[in-house]
């Protein structure tokens, strides 16, 4: 049966070599495996399935990284790779952050860059996808403006050209988002004189990255609060 007719998803059983010959399939994580290791066809089949879904599982928001370095490898490169995989299970990393993790191990440049390139090809590292993820979080959950967003992306080690491209996709709604944030903060300023309230509200907006519109938006939010409520037109008899 298949999913389309309400049954269980079909899956292919792993092919087990009849005479124990070793497959020519190269394991991208276990490229330096010892030829003396016993051949496990089922393990390779599971690893291949994991690799096909690697791009979807690379970020914590969509899943965890399924691949782990196989036991029995005690080289510095294998140990460094396992550490990097563990970190990627808890949070997405930029390429620069991944290089920093690998830099804590005694690897030469070729070994370090080989791991980085392999993780890039599997989708575990993707600066553009990370930038989109961080921007979505900054706008939807942190109510941050463009300045604060760009600064946070830079602090994560994302290259300037990737930041610029990702920021260009943001809608031109900076003032609207700033006003929405200001309205949520106005009530906490009740009882203050206007100048003090204006200064504090503009400061809150600036710290959120709304520097260019902070003062004008703060004035508008305070004006809305001070304006008398309208109850419609009343006609005297």
MDAnalysis code that builds the backbone (N, CA, C; Angstrom):
import MDAnalysis as mda
import numpy as np

u = mda.Universe.empty(711, n_residues=237, atom_resindex=np.repeat(np.arange(237), 3), trajectory=True)
u.add_TopologyAttr("name", ["N", "CA", "C"] * 237)
u.add_TopologyAttr("resid", np.arange(1, 238))
u.add_TopologyAttr("resname", ["UNK", "UNK", "UNK", "UNK", "UNK", "UNK", "UNK", "UNK", "UNK", "UNK", "UNK", "UNK", "UNK", "UNK", "UNK", "UNK", "UNK", "UNK", "UNK", "UNK", "UNK", "UNK", "UNK", "UNK", "UNK", "UNK", "UNK", "UNK", "UNK", "UNK", "UNK", "UNK", "UNK", "UNK", "UNK", "UNK", "UNK", "UNK", "UNK", "UNK", "UNK", "UNK", "UNK", "UNK", "UNK", "UNK", "UNK", "UNK", "UNK", "UNK", "UNK", "UNK", "UNK", "UNK", "UNK", "UNK", "UNK", "UNK", "UNK", "UNK", "UNK", "UNK", "UNK", "UNK", "UNK", "UNK", "UNK", "UNK", "UNK", "UNK", "UNK", "UNK", "UNK", "UNK", "UNK", "UNK", "UNK", "UNK", "UNK", "UNK", "UNK", "UNK", "UNK", "UNK", "UNK", "UNK", "UNK", "UNK", "UNK", "UNK", "UNK", "UNK", "UNK", "UNK", "UNK", "UNK", "UNK", "UNK", "UNK", "UNK", "UNK", "UNK", "UNK", "UNK", "UNK", "UNK", "UNK", "UNK", "UNK", "UNK", "UNK", "UNK", "UNK", "UNK", "UNK", "UNK", "UNK", "UNK", "UNK", "UNK", "UNK", "UNK", "UNK", "UNK", "UNK", "UNK", "UNK", "UNK", "UNK", "UNK", "UNK", "UNK", "UNK", "UNK", "UNK", "UNK", "UNK", "UNK", "UNK", "UNK", "UNK", "UNK", "UNK", "UNK", "UNK", "UNK", "UNK", "UNK", "UNK", "UNK", "UNK", "UNK", "UNK", "UNK", "UNK", "UNK", "UNK", "UNK", "UNK", "UNK", "UNK", "UNK", "UNK", "UNK", "UNK", "UNK", "UNK", "UNK", "UNK", "UNK", "UNK", "UNK", "UNK", "UNK", "UNK", "UNK", "UNK", "UNK", "UNK", "UNK", "UNK", "UNK", "UNK", "UNK", "UNK", "UNK", "UNK", "UNK", "UNK", "UNK", "UNK", "UNK", "UNK", "UNK", "UNK", "UNK", "UNK", "UNK", "UNK", "UNK", "UNK", "UNK", "UNK", "UNK", "UNK", "UNK", "UNK", "UNK", "UNK", "UNK", "UNK", "UNK", "UNK", "UNK", "UNK", "UNK", "UNK", "UNK", "UNK", "UNK", "UNK", "UNK", "UNK", "UNK", "UNK", "UNK", "UNK", "UNK", "UNK", "UNK", "UNK", "UNK", "UNK", "UNK", "UNK", "UNK", "UNK"])
u.atoms.positions = np.array([
    [0.838, -1.200, 0.000],
    [0.000, 0.000, 0.000],
    [0.862, 1.235, 0.000],
    [0.295, 2.344, -0.417],
    [0.992, 3.618, -0.410],
    [0.193, 4.618, 0.371],
    [0.760, 5.798, 0.617],
    [0.059, 6.851, 1.349],
    [-1.193, 7.289, 0.638],
    [-1.216, 7.209, -0.712],
    [-2.351, 7.721, -1.465],
    [-3.608, 6.907, -1.259],
    [-3.480, 5.605, -0.907],
    [-4.684, 4.794, -0.712],
    [-4.924, 4.462, 0.754],
    [-4.255, 5.228, 1.662],
    [-4.566, 5.087, 3.077],
    [-3.749, 4.060, 3.802],
    [-2.824, 3.394, 3.129],
    [-2.030, 2.387, 3.804],
    [-0.718, 2.935, 4.292],
    [0.162, 2.049, 4.658],
    [1.460, 2.458, 5.142],
    [2.357, 2.760, 3.962],
    [3.340, 3.636, 4.188],
    [4.278, 3.998, 3.149],
    [5.156, 2.808, 2.784],
    [5.312, 2.574, 1.474],
    [6.183, 1.501, 1.038],
    [7.636, 1.880, 1.275],
    [8.458, 0.954, 1.657],
    [9.887, 1.217, 1.824],
    [10.652, 0.026, 1.286],
    [11.791, 0.284, 0.716],
    [12.606, -0.777, 0.148],
    [13.521, -1.350, 1.210],
    [13.560, -2.657, 1.302],
    [14.459, -3.292, 2.248],
    [15.893, -3.145, 1.771],
    [16.831, -3.015, 2.699],
    [18.228, -2.881, 2.285],
    [18.705, -4.118, 1.536],
    [19.508, -3.913, 0.508],
    [20.056, -5.013, -0.273],
    [21.298, -5.536, 0.433],
    [21.291, -6.794, 0.766],
    [22.420, -7.398, 1.472],
    [23.229, -8.229, 0.491],
    [24.499, -7.922, 0.295],
    [25.328, -8.679, -0.643],
    [25.377, -10.161, -0.263],
    [25.207, -11.023, -1.271],
    [25.174, -12.459, -0.987],
    [26.523, -12.989, -0.555],
    [27.593, -12.429, -1.098],
    [28.917, -12.973, -0.823],
    [29.770, -12.031, 0.008],
    [29.116, -11.016, 0.645],
    [29.852, -10.175, 1.564],
    [30.726, -9.145, 0.896],
    [30.567, -8.914, -0.455],
    [31.439, -7.934, -1.086],
    [31.071, -6.543, -0.620],
    [32.028, -5.649, -0.622],
    [31.807, -4.301, -0.144],
    [31.308, -3.413, -1.262],
    [30.288, -2.585, -0.951],
    [29.749, -1.677, -1.954],
    [30.750, -0.600, -2.277],
    [30.625, -0.028, -3.486],
    [31.492, 1.067, -3.897],
    [30.968, 2.411, -3.403],
    [29.781, 2.401, -2.703],
    [29.211, 3.643, -2.211],
    [30.138, 4.274, -1.199],
    [30.416, 5.542, -1.362],
    [31.307, 6.250, -0.449],
    [30.490, 6.981, 0.583],
    [30.770, 6.720, 1.854],
    [30.087, 7.384, 2.945],
    [30.685, 8.772, 3.108],
    [29.895, 9.867, 2.958],
    [30.469, 11.201, 3.006],
    [31.041, 11.571, 4.357],
    [30.563, 10.948, 5.435],
    [31.119, 11.245, 6.741],
    [32.263, 10.308, 7.073],
    [32.239, 9.104, 6.504],
    [33.213, 8.088, 6.856],
    [34.139, 7.835, 5.676],
    [34.674, 8.884, 5.115],
    [35.485, 8.754, 3.918],
    [36.818, 8.094, 4.181],
    [37.280, 8.124, 5.435],
    [38.578, 7.531, 5.735],
    [38.431, 6.246, 6.547],
    [37.321, 5.540, 6.344],
    [37.036, 4.343, 7.126],
    [38.082, 3.267, 6.880],
    [38.305, 2.443, 7.893],
    [39.270, 1.355, 7.836],
    [38.689, 0.210, 7.022],
    [39.408, -0.253, 5.988],
    [38.908, -1.346, 5.148],
    [38.746, -2.640, 5.915],
    [39.370, -2.714, 7.089],
    [39.241, -3.941, 7.867],
    [37.927, -4.011, 8.627],
    [37.204, -2.903, 8.665],
    [35.915, -2.901, 9.359],
    [34.940, -3.826, 8.642],
    [34.071, -4.574, 9.360],
    [33.079, -5.440, 8.714],
    [32.062, -4.620, 7.951],
    [31.552, -5.187, 6.874],
    [30.600, -4.510, 5.988],
    [29.195, -4.680, 6.540],
    [28.479, -3.532, 6.731],
    [27.104, -3.560, 7.224],
    [26.209, -2.874, 6.202],
    [25.534, -3.646, 5.380],
    [24.697, -3.078, 4.321],
    [23.530, -2.291, 4.896],
    [22.933, -2.796, 5.982],
    [21.791, -2.109, 6.567],
    [22.179, -0.742, 7.080],
    [23.372, -0.645, 7.705],
    [23.840, 0.647, 8.233],
    [24.006, 1.651, 7.107],
    [24.571, 1.211, 5.977],
    [24.775, 2.118, 4.847],
    [23.437, 2.562, 4.269],
    [22.462, 1.625, 4.198],
    [21.146, 1.983, 3.672],
    [20.497, 3.046, 4.532],
    [20.624, 2.902, 5.870],
    [20.049, 3.894, 6.762],
    [20.757, 5.221, 6.609],
    [22.092, 5.198, 6.483],
    [22.857, 6.431, 6.318],
    [22.512, 7.125, 5.017],
    [22.296, 6.323, 3.928],
    [21.943, 6.922, 2.645],
    [20.606, 7.623, 2.730],
    [19.639, 7.015, 3.415],
    [18.337, 7.645, 3.585],
    [18.464, 8.936, 4.374],
    [19.355, 8.932, 5.379],
    [19.563, 10.141, 6.163],
    [20.146, 11.243, 5.321],
    [21.074, 10.894, 4.445],
    [21.732, 11.897, 3.613],
    [20.752, 12.537, 2.632],
    [19.781, 11.754, 2.136],
    [18.814, 12.309, 1.207],
    [17.959, 13.375, 1.855],
    [17.745, 13.261, 3.186],
    [16.921, 14.250, 3.871],
    [17.760, 15.250, 4.649],
    [19.069, 15.301, 4.375],
    [19.963, 16.147, 5.173],
    [19.602, 17.610, 5.080],
    [19.271, 18.092, 3.887],
    [18.990, 19.518, 3.715],
    [17.785, 19.942, 4.539],
    [16.796, 19.036, 4.677],
    [15.604, 19.382, 5.447],
    [15.863, 19.303, 6.934],
    [16.868, 18.545, 7.358],
    [17.103, 18.323, 8.783],
    [18.258, 19.135, 9.317],
    [18.791, 20.034, 8.536],
    [20.006, 20.723, 8.945],
    [19.774, 21.745, 10.036],
    [18.554, 22.262, 10.215],
    [18.321, 23.340, 11.149],
    [17.390, 22.882, 12.252],
    [17.593, 23.403, 13.483],
    [16.744, 22.992, 14.605],
    [15.272, 23.255, 14.362],
    [14.932, 24.256, 13.533],
    [13.524, 24.575, 13.306],
    [12.814, 23.508, 12.496],
    [13.559, 22.678, 11.758],
    [12.925, 21.663, 10.922],
    [13.272, 20.242, 11.347],
    [14.128, 20.091, 12.321],
    [14.517, 18.754, 12.743],
    [15.930, 18.748, 13.288],
    [16.422, 17.561, 13.587],
    [17.769, 17.437, 14.101],
    [18.653, 16.786, 13.061],
    [19.934, 16.987, 13.197],
    [20.880, 16.382, 12.272],
    [20.944, 14.888, 12.544],
    [20.582, 14.028, 11.578],
    [20.455, 12.609, 11.856],
    [21.754, 11.836, 11.790],
    [22.768, 12.378, 11.131],
    [23.980, 11.607, 10.885],
    [24.945, 11.777, 12.036],
    [25.520, 10.686, 12.499],
    [26.557, 10.746, 13.515],
    [27.781, 10.029, 12.984],
    [28.944, 10.474, 13.411],
    [30.165, 9.814, 12.980],
    [30.198, 8.411, 13.556],
    [30.526, 7.386, 12.758],
    [30.497, 6.008, 13.240],
    [31.532, 5.754, 14.304],
    [31.206, 4.806, 15.194],
    [32.142, 4.434, 16.242],
    [33.348, 3.752, 15.628],
    [34.445, 3.807, 16.342],
    [35.642, 3.135, 15.874],
    [36.640, 4.073, 15.228],
    [36.241, 5.287, 14.883],
    [37.150, 6.253, 14.308],
    [37.671, 7.141, 15.433],
    [38.962, 7.155, 15.640],
    [39.524, 7.920, 16.730],
    [40.489, 8.987, 16.238],
    [40.365, 9.379, 14.977],
    [41.225, 10.430, 14.457],
    [40.734, 11.776, 14.955],
    [41.613, 12.781, 14.912],
    [41.240, 14.129, 15.314],
    [40.110, 14.654, 14.438],
    [40.152, 14.373, 13.129],
    [39.122, 14.853, 12.217],
    [37.762, 14.262, 12.579],
    [37.724, 12.959, 12.897],
    [36.463, 12.324, 13.257],
    [35.913, 12.888, 14.556],
    [36.797, 13.112, 15.535],
    [36.370, 13.678, 16.811],
    [35.815, 15.091, 16.622],
    [36.502, 15.887, 15.805],
    [36.039, 17.251, 15.544],
    [34.693, 17.246, 14.846],
    [34.522, 16.307, 13.939],
    [33.258, 16.213, 13.208],
    [32.106, 15.856, 14.126],
    [32.352, 14.944, 15.059],
    [31.304, 14.566, 16.010],
    [30.905, 15.750, 16.881],
    [31.874, 16.537, 17.314],
    [31.579, 17.718, 18.126],
    [30.728, 18.711, 17.338],
    [31.089, 18.927, 16.088],
    [30.341, 19.863, 15.255],
    [28.910, 19.381, 15.027],
    [28.732, 18.096, 14.796],
    [27.395, 17.541, 14.609],
    [26.543, 17.721, 15.858],
    [27.135, 17.515, 17.042],
    [26.388, 17.696, 18.287],
    [25.918, 19.140, 18.435],
    [26.769, 20.084, 18.084],
    [26.392, 21.495, 18.183],
    [25.289, 21.831, 17.192],
    [25.327, 21.238, 16.012],
    [24.316, 21.513, 15.001],
    [22.952, 20.940, 15.387],
    [22.922, 19.983, 16.302],
    [21.635, 19.454, 16.762],
    [20.903, 20.463, 17.644],
    [21.636, 21.361, 18.280],
    [21.016, 22.301, 19.205],
    [20.750, 23.659, 18.571],
    [21.543, 24.063, 17.587],
    [21.331, 25.344, 16.923],
    [22.025, 25.351, 15.575],
    [21.505, 26.148, 14.668],
    [22.152, 26.311, 13.372],
    [23.417, 27.141, 13.550],
    [24.428, 26.849, 12.758],
    [25.690, 27.570, 12.819],
    [26.008, 28.177, 11.466],
    [26.666, 29.319, 11.497],
    [27.189, 29.887, 10.261],
    [28.473, 29.150, 9.894],
    [28.930, 29.363, 8.684],
    [30.173, 28.724, 8.253],
    [31.330, 29.195, 9.125],
    [31.357, 30.469, 9.445],
    [32.435, 30.978, 10.294],
    [32.383, 30.355, 11.679],
    [31.191, 30.185, 12.230],
    [31.057, 29.556, 13.543],
    [31.500, 28.099, 13.483],
    [31.186, 27.407, 12.387],
    [31.611, 26.011, 12.241],
    [33.134, 25.925, 12.183],
    [33.762, 26.835, 11.459],
    [35.227, 26.845, 11.390],
    [35.830, 27.116, 12.771],
    [35.152, 27.947, 13.548],
    [35.633, 28.226, 14.899],
    [35.574, 26.979, 15.776],
    [34.493, 26.202, 15.640],
    [34.383, 24.947, 16.393],
    [35.498, 23.988, 15.988],
    [35.726, 23.846, 14.695],
    [36.769, 22.943, 14.209],
    [38.155, 23.453, 14.585],
    [38.291, 24.762, 14.748],
    [39.577, 25.337, 15.118],
    [40.027, 24.973, 16.523],
    [39.115, 24.439, 17.326],
    [39.466, 24.015, 18.676],
    [40.148, 22.648, 18.683],
    [40.243, 22.029, 17.516],
    [40.870, 20.716, 17.398],
    [42.146, 20.821, 16.561],
    [43.029, 19.888, 16.740],
    [44.313, 19.913, 16.039],
    [44.142, 19.356, 14.628],
    [43.623, 20.198, 13.749],
    [43.411, 19.824, 12.361],
    [44.246, 20.735, 11.475],
    [44.706, 20.194, 10.354],
    [45.359, 21.073, 9.394],
    [44.293, 21.721, 8.521],
    [44.683, 22.678, 7.713],
    [43.723, 23.434, 6.915],
    [42.911, 22.534, 5.984],
    [43.577, 21.545, 5.396],
    [42.891, 20.660, 4.456],
    [41.817, 19.837, 5.160],
    [42.107, 19.340, 6.354],
    [41.120, 18.549, 7.098],
    [39.929, 19.421, 7.496],
    [40.226, 20.620, 7.998],
    [39.144, 21.512, 8.432],
    [38.241, 21.904, 7.262],
    [38.844, 22.311, 6.165],
    [38.049, 22.734, 5.024],
    [37.324, 21.553, 4.371],
    [37.920, 20.360, 4.476],
    [37.241, 19.182, 3.947],
    [35.941, 18.907, 4.687],
    [35.953, 19.063, 6.011],
    [34.736, 18.874, 6.801],
    [33.712, 19.951, 6.462],
    [34.175, 21.190, 6.364],
    [33.266, 22.287, 6.035],
    [32.605, 22.066, 4.674],
    [33.398, 21.687, 3.682],
    [32.851, 21.458, 2.347],
    [31.851, 20.309, 2.339],
    [32.138, 19.259, 3.091],
    [31.213, 18.128, 3.147],
    [29.891, 18.534, 3.813],
    [29.970, 19.310, 4.879],
    [28.756, 19.757, 5.557],
    [27.965, 20.724, 4.683],
    [28.661, 21.521, 3.891],
    [27.972, 22.398, 2.948],
    [27.209, 21.582, 1.905],
    [27.848, 20.542, 1.385],
    [27.212, 19.727, 0.350],
    [26.011, 18.969, 0.900],
    [26.016, 18.633, 2.191],
    [24.894, 17.925, 2.808],
    [23.787, 18.871, 3.265],
    [24.061, 20.168, 3.254],
    [23.057, 21.130, 3.689],
    [23.085, 21.426, 5.167],
    [24.072, 20.918, 5.890],
    [24.154, 21.178, 7.328],
    [24.584, 22.613, 7.600],
    [25.330, 23.200, 6.693],
    [25.763, 24.586, 6.801],
    [25.206, 25.352, 5.605],
    [24.549, 26.466, 5.880],
    [23.954, 27.264, 4.804],
    [23.739, 28.672, 5.354],
    [24.632, 29.584, 5.031],
    [24.546, 30.940, 5.574],
    [23.289, 31.662, 5.108],
    [22.870, 31.455, 3.868],
    [21.672, 32.123, 3.361],
    [20.425, 31.658, 4.115],
    [20.314, 30.342, 4.336],
    [19.165, 29.815, 5.070],
    [19.182, 30.282, 6.524],
    [20.370, 30.348, 7.120],
    [20.488, 30.827, 8.494],
    [20.064, 32.284, 8.589],
    [20.455, 33.100, 7.617],
    [20.074, 34.513, 7.617],
    [18.559, 34.655, 7.563],
    [17.902, 33.885, 6.709],
    [16.442, 33.940, 6.613],
    [15.787, 33.523, 7.931],
    [16.339, 32.497, 8.543],
    [15.796, 32.015, 9.810],
    [15.912, 33.085, 10.892],
    [17.066, 33.739, 10.980],
    [17.284, 34.757, 12.000],
    [16.431, 36.000, 11.743],
    [16.257, 36.370, 10.484],
    [15.434, 37.527, 10.158],
    [13.977, 37.266, 10.522],
    [13.488, 36.081, 10.227],
    [12.108, 35.740, 10.574],
    [11.895, 35.821, 12.082],
    [12.840, 35.306, 12.844],
    [12.744, 35.353, 14.306],
    [12.805, 36.793, 14.800],
    [13.692, 37.602, 14.202],
    [13.866, 38.986, 14.644],
    [12.625, 39.831, 14.388],
    [11.939, 39.591, 13.278],
    [10.773, 40.405, 12.942],
    [9.494, 39.905, 13.600],
    [9.335, 38.600, 13.710],
    [8.076, 38.045, 14.220],
    [8.054, 37.892, 15.728],
    [9.215, 37.703, 16.360],
    [9.246, 37.439, 17.803],
    [9.954, 38.520, 18.601],
    [10.919, 39.193, 18.004],
    [11.686, 40.189, 18.746],
    [11.332, 41.625, 18.392],
    [10.512, 41.812, 17.372],
    [10.095, 43.152, 16.938],
    [11.292, 44.060, 16.694],
    [12.305, 43.551, 16.028],
    [13.516, 44.319, 15.774],
    [13.448, 45.052, 14.440],
    [14.165, 46.180, 14.370],
    [14.274, 46.937, 13.147],
    [15.469, 46.482, 12.325],
    [15.627, 47.082, 11.159],
    [16.647, 46.654, 10.206],
    [18.064, 46.776, 10.773],
    [18.338, 47.852, 11.497],
    [19.683, 48.048, 12.025],
    [20.067, 46.938, 12.998],
    [19.160, 46.602, 13.901],
    [19.439, 45.556, 14.883],
    [19.559, 44.195, 14.207],
    [18.736, 43.947, 13.209],
    [18.783, 42.669, 12.494],
    [20.118, 42.498, 11.786],
    [20.531, 43.524, 11.047],
    [21.799, 43.447, 10.322],
    [22.968, 43.245, 11.276],
    [22.919, 43.902, 12.421],
    [23.997, 43.760, 13.396],
    [24.055, 42.342, 13.963],
    [22.897, 41.760, 14.272],
    [22.877, 40.405, 14.826],
    [23.370, 39.374, 13.808],
    [23.037, 39.563, 12.525],
    [23.516, 38.649, 11.489],
    [25.034, 38.750, 11.353],
    [25.550, 39.969, 11.419],
    [26.994, 40.161, 11.327],
    [27.705, 39.514, 12.505],
    [27.118, 39.611, 13.683],
    [27.719, 39.005, 14.873],
    [27.766, 37.483, 14.788],
    [26.846, 36.898, 14.017],
    [26.847, 35.442, 13.825],
    [27.834, 35.011, 12.747],
    [28.548, 35.948, 12.157],
    [29.574, 35.593, 11.178],
    [29.067, 35.418, 9.760],
    [27.862, 35.895, 9.474],
    [27.330, 35.786, 8.124],
    [27.957, 36.872, 7.257],
    [28.451, 36.539, 6.085],
    [29.121, 37.526, 5.229],
    [28.207, 38.680, 4.840],
    [28.823, 39.848, 4.594],
    [28.069, 41.053, 4.275],
    [27.191, 40.875, 3.040],
    [27.712, 40.212, 2.000],
    [26.916, 40.070, 0.784],
    [25.682, 39.195, 1.014],
    [25.798, 38.202, 1.892],
    [24.642, 37.358, 2.214],
    [23.626, 38.157, 3.032],
    [24.123, 38.977, 3.961],
    [23.237, 39.826, 4.765],
    [22.468, 40.791, 3.868],
    [23.187, 41.451, 2.963],
    [22.539, 42.433, 2.086],
    [21.443, 41.784, 1.244],
    [21.725, 40.595, 0.729],
    [20.736, 39.910, -0.105],
    [19.510, 39.511, 0.711],
    [19.744, 39.034, 1.936],
    [18.619, 38.621, 2.785],
    [17.799, 39.832, 3.228],
    [18.467, 40.932, 3.579],
    [17.758, 42.126, 4.029],
    [16.949, 42.756, 2.902],
    [17.421, 42.579, 1.671],
    [16.697, 43.132, 0.528],
    [15.330, 42.478, 0.347],
    [15.144, 41.293, 0.915],
    [13.870, 40.585, 0.802],
    [12.852, 41.055, 1.837],
    [13.292, 41.868, 2.816],
    [12.364, 42.356, 3.831],
    [11.376, 43.347, 3.210],
    [10.104, 43.273, 3.566],
    [9.149, 44.262, 3.059],
    [9.440, 45.641, 3.641],
    [9.015, 46.673, 2.940],
    [9.263, 48.046, 3.365],
    [8.201, 48.468, 4.382],
    [8.234, 47.839, 5.549],
    [7.227, 48.117, 6.576],
    [7.878, 48.493, 7.902],
    [9.063, 49.096, 7.828],
    [9.803, 49.452, 9.036],
    [8.982, 50.355, 9.962],
    [8.366, 51.402, 9.404],
    [7.610, 52.339, 10.234],
    [6.396, 51.666, 10.871],
    [5.724, 50.791, 10.125],
    [4.549, 50.105, 10.666],
    [4.927, 49.191, 11.825],
    [6.016, 48.451, 11.656],
    [6.441, 47.562, 12.740],
    [6.917, 48.350, 13.948],
    [7.576, 49.479, 13.711],
    [8.020, 50.331, 14.810],
    [6.830, 50.894, 15.576],
    [5.792, 51.330, 14.846],
    [4.603, 51.882, 15.498],
    [3.879, 50.819, 16.317],
    [3.810, 49.621, 15.790],
    [3.173, 48.530, 16.537],
    [3.908, 48.273, 17.849],
    [5.233, 48.303, 17.803],
    [6.023, 48.111, 19.021],
    [5.807, 49.282, 19.980],
    [5.803, 50.515, 19.458],
    [5.629, 51.691, 20.309],
    [4.274, 51.675, 21.009],
    [3.237, 51.291, 20.285],
    [1.910, 51.234, 20.891],
    [1.870, 50.255, 22.060],
    [2.647, 49.169, 21.951],
    [2.659, 48.174, 23.029],
    [3.395, 48.670, 24.267],
    [4.187, 49.739, 24.129],
    [4.976, 50.246, 25.240],
    [4.420, 51.525, 25.864],
    [3.473, 52.151, 25.210],
    [2.976, 53.447, 25.672],
    [2.324, 53.354, 27.046],
    [1.576, 52.310, 27.292],
    [0.854, 52.195, 28.565],
    [1.807, 52.218, 29.756],
    [3.002, 51.685, 29.555],
    [3.963, 51.686, 30.651],
    [4.551, 53.045, 30.961],
    [4.217, 54.046, 30.142],
    [4.745, 55.396, 30.337],
    [3.695, 56.347, 30.898],
    [2.533, 55.836, 31.244],
    [1.482, 56.680, 31.798],
    [1.941, 57.305, 33.109],
    [1.595, 58.552, 33.311],
    [1.998, 59.258, 34.517],
    [3.243, 60.097, 34.334],
    [3.975, 59.893, 33.236],
    [5.162, 60.695, 32.947],
    [4.767, 61.915, 32.124],
    [5.537, 62.991, 32.261],
    [5.282, 64.134, 31.393],
    [5.660, 63.753, 29.969],
    [5.149, 64.537, 29.016],
    [5.310, 64.153, 27.614],
    [6.777, 64.064, 27.194],
    [7.587, 65.025, 27.582],
    [8.991, 65.017, 27.156],
    [9.720, 63.780, 27.664],
    [9.482, 63.416, 28.916],
    [10.130, 62.230, 29.485],
    [9.641, 60.974, 28.789],
    [8.326, 60.895, 28.577],
    [7.755, 59.729, 27.901],
    [8.288, 59.618, 26.477],
    [8.389, 60.755, 25.795],
    [8.897, 60.750, 24.425],
    [10.337, 60.277, 24.384],
    [11.136, 60.758, 25.301],
    [12.551, 60.380, 25.333],
    [12.717, 58.883, 25.604],
    [11.968, 58.369, 26.541],
    [12.097, 56.948, 26.889],
    [11.579, 56.050, 25.759],
    [10.463, 56.443, 25.166],
    [9.902, 55.617, 24.099],
    [10.804, 55.627, 22.872],
    [11.340, 56.785, 22.526],
    [12.258, 56.867, 21.393],
    [13.515, 56.045, 21.665],
    [13.968, 56.048, 22.911],
    [15.141, 55.240, 23.265],
    [14.870, 53.754, 23.118],
    [13.684, 53.312, 23.519],
    [13.319, 51.904, 23.365],
    [13.285, 51.517, 21.899],
    [12.740, 52.383, 21.076],
    [12.690, 52.107, 19.640],
    [14.087, 52.055, 19.034],
    [14.946, 52.957, 19.434],
    [16.307, 52.982, 18.907],
    [17.055, 51.710, 19.282],
    [16.874, 51.249, 20.498],
    [17.560, 50.023, 20.924],
    [17.049, 48.802, 20.180],
    [15.844, 48.869, 19.677],
    [15.293, 47.780, 18.872],
    [15.735, 47.857, 17.414],
    [16.496, 48.888, 17.083],
    [16.998, 48.990, 15.720],
    [16.170, 49.868, 14.814],
    [15.278, 50.694, 15.386],
    [14.448, 51.598, 14.593],
    [14.985, 53.030, 14.652],
    [16.280, 53.171, 14.523],
    [16.903, 54.470, 14.722],
    [16.377, 55.569, 13.831],
    [16.155, 55.302, 12.559],
    [15.777, 56.345, 11.610],
    [14.363, 56.861, 11.821],
    [13.500, 56.070, 12.406],
    [12.099, 56.480, 12.574],
    [11.696, 56.543, 14.046],
    [12.646, 56.362, 14.952],
    [12.322, 56.232, 16.368],
    [11.575, 57.446, 16.916],
    [12.080, 58.653, 16.655],
    [11.478, 59.845, 17.240],
    [10.096, 60.122, 16.675],
    [9.944, 60.034, 15.357],
    [8.640, 60.331, 14.752],
    [7.594, 59.309, 15.164],
    [7.994, 58.054, 15.244],
    [7.048, 57.010, 15.644],
    [6.667, 57.180, 17.108],
    [7.618, 57.534, 17.954],
    [7.322, 57.750, 19.372],
    [6.311, 58.891, 19.537],
    [6.491, 59.969, 18.803],
    [5.539, 61.087, 18.866],
    [4.136, 60.629, 18.447],
    [4.067, 59.872, 17.379],
    [2.761, 59.436, 16.884],
    [2.063, 58.545, 17.902],
    [2.805, 57.618, 18.491],
    [2.203, 56.714, 19.470],
    [1.702, 57.486, 20.686],
    [2.450, 58.491, 21.146],
    [2.016, 59.295, 22.289],
    [0.816, 60.164, 21.920],
    [0.804, 60.688, 20.697],
    [-0.332, 61.503, 20.251],
    [-1.609, 60.658, 20.211],
    [-1.503, 59.431, 19.757],
    [-2.679, 58.560, 19.710],
    [-3.236, 58.310, 21.109],
    [-2.345, 58.172, 22.071],
    [-2.780, 57.916, 23.446],
    [-3.439, 59.143, 24.055],
    [-2.898, 60.324, 23.718],
    [-3.424, 61.558, 24.296],
    [-4.710, 62.012, 23.637],
    [-4.977, 61.572, 22.417],
    [-6.176, 62.019, 21.700],
    [-7.430, 61.504, 22.391],
    [-8.467, 62.346, 22.558],
    [-9.709, 61.895, 23.196],
    [-10.418, 60.862, 22.342],
    [-11.069, 59.946, 22.992],
    [-11.799, 58.897, 22.277],
    [-12.987, 59.495, 21.553],
    [-13.239, 59.004, 20.355],
    [-14.364, 59.473, 19.562],
    [-15.542, 58.521, 19.720],
    [-16.697, 59.103, 20.017],
    [-17.899, 58.283, 20.217],
    [-18.967, 58.599, 19.171],
    [-18.566, 59.212, 18.087],
    [-19.522, 59.537, 17.033],
    [-20.069, 60.947, 17.208],
    [-20.882, 61.354, 16.253],
    [-21.470, 62.697, 16.264],
    [-22.736, 62.705, 17.089],
    [-22.808, 63.702, 17.991],
    [-24.007, 63.813, 18.832],
    [-24.764, 65.070, 18.445],
    [-26.043, 64.924, 18.165],
    [-26.902, 66.050, 17.778],
    [-27.761, 66.470, 18.962],
    [-27.701, 67.761, 19.288],
    [-28.538, 68.282, 20.357],
    [-29.963, 68.463, 19.851],
    [-30.946, 68.163, 20.662],
    [-32.347, 68.359, 20.246],
    [-32.688, 69.844, 20.160],
])
